[in-house]
Amino acid sequence: MVRAVSSKRPLVSAKWRKLLRLIPGYDPFANCGECWFEPAIAQKAIDFFQECLTHVEGELAHKPFLLEPWQQSIVANLFGWQKLDRKGRQVRRYRETLIYVPRKNGKTPLVAGICSYVLFCDNEPGAQIYSAAAEREQAALLYRHAKGMIENEPELLNRAKIFAGVGHRSIVLRDDEASSYKVLSADADTKHGGNSHFVAVDELHAQPNRELIDVLQTSMASENRKQPLLAFITTADFDRESICNEKHDYACKVRDGIIIDPSFLPVIYEALPDDDWKSPKTWKKANPNLGISVSLEYLERECKRAQETPTYENTFKRLHLNMKTEQDVLWMPIETWDTCGFHDPLEWRQSMLNCTLAGETCFAGLDLSTTTDLCALTLWFPEQRVAIPYYWAPHDNAEKREKRDRVPYVTWARQGWIELTEGDVVDYDVIRTRITDLTKTFRIKQFAIDRWNATQLATQLQGDGADVVFFGQGFASMSAPTKELEKSILANRIQHGSNPVLRWNIKNAAAEIDAAGNVKLSKKKSSDRIDGAIALIMAMGIADSAPIKKPSVYESRGVLRV
């Protein structure tokens, strides 16, 4: 029998309206359709936290879980908003939510409390409740908080049976043993048969693909579940195709009214690209629990570290400010790179090539990448601390790429920064000829070449009299020169003349860091091409291992100076 629902909707006081609108940029009253808010139901959920749940960690352990206003807003919105389904039943309005909040703001305990509330208070027969994540132990964090909360409250503990085995973490209701909360493994293949009532996915940004998420969403398709709820909890991802960025994009559009979806609750706390990431005002904007569970002193320390260690900057921005960064681990802030540049790149390059560097000793790094994309040669002059890059790309692909990716290959070619070779692959003979010309202008002591895809050209260059060495791309070979280049940029001890293609490479570059603190640039993790940067690092690597012997005064007299 369908329960009759009164057509008279409860009045929503100004106090409730203010609380419900605390979610940044989102007005739940806009585009709510036939949904309505019931303060009594919202208050019941808030009271459950404050009267039945306690914290389980740190100084607040065993103390009541008193929700902060921003947390009250989430709980009140999720549970207080109601609607009638197609069968005339009163059910919750929201079916999905993204809780997008930086680290240490208490989102895991909050969602663990929501799991407990749904299990004990929803009165859903045979409720199937899950926490999931990319890794089993991450998913178990929610369970550990929920388990601790239940064990701290005798009334809840009397109603539940707790199973804490590593392979079978679950909480089962005694009066309805079909109702349970379980931890899911990352193996999605075994989850198709679920009939979920509530699912919490922790750290969505760590999901390797969308498979698990699709399985969990389809598990809520049954008509037998009248008010299922799927909650995504995460910090920001970096700029790439991912299920996290897909959900974030959707949530932003719902928040901004671009997509009308009354069933989706977008909870987004983030700093924007134009915000000053070094400012405490920005930290407050992104961290609703700043000064409560997030230490201001800690953020000050971590921000200082991010300014002093470029490879930590993106980590700080993503984890503590929820800023979507271009790469996973930023190698070099482009603003720092620009301090070593020149206001007129063409004038600087002409001066360097025709006057300052003519006849000088240098080392060369050659990154051939693939024949269908960008290839780079960078000359490194260690005495002058100058980098001069040269680039080649296939003419046909350059035009396609400029249209597709908005990377101005053709414009750069017209300005002389890239040499386009005919056809849809790079002509290595053109590169060989250009290198031969360069050896007539500069003393190129040695060429460092990535062995991959370069054996034939390397053999030809050796036949031309060049000293060629194959340069490994692992941490052992790349770490020292990468760190040296980083230190040189930070100390303003390098000149690059603001070459726009090399600048683009640097802006794209993401770093990999191993357990020993070694660092190298990653082509896989970088947002686009980094060939010129890799070539520069290789050139610096062989320069450091082969100290320059300065020419005698008699040798110098034989060098043509322009």
Secondary structure, 3 states (H helix, E strand, C coil): CCCCCCCCCCCCCHHHHHHHCCCCCCCCCCCCCCCEECHHHHHHHHHHHHHHCEECCHHHECCECCCCHHHHHHHHHHHHEEEECCCCCEEECCCEEEEECCCCCCHHHHHHHHHHHHHHHCCCCCCEEEEECCCHHHHHHHHHHHHHHHHCCHHHHHCEEEEEECCEEEEEECCCCCCEEEECCCCHHHCCCCCCCEEEEECHHHCCCCHHHHHHHHCCCCCCCCCCEEEEEECCCCCCCCHHHHHHHHHHHHHCCCCCCCCEEEEECCCCCCCCCCCHHHHHHHCCCECCCECHHHHHHHHHHHHHCHHHHHHHHHHHHCCCCCCCCECCCHHHHHCCCCCCHHHHHHHHHHHHCCCCEEEEEEECCCCCCCEEEEEEECCCCEEEEEEEEEHHHHHHHHHHHCCCHHHHHHHCCCEEECCCCCCHHHHHHHHHHHHHHCEEEEEEECCCCCHHHHHHHHHCCCCEEECCCCHHHHHHHHHHHHHHHHCCCCECCCCHHHHHHHHHCEEEECCCCCEEEECCCCCCCCHHHHHHHHHHHHHHHCCCCCCCHHHHHCCCCC
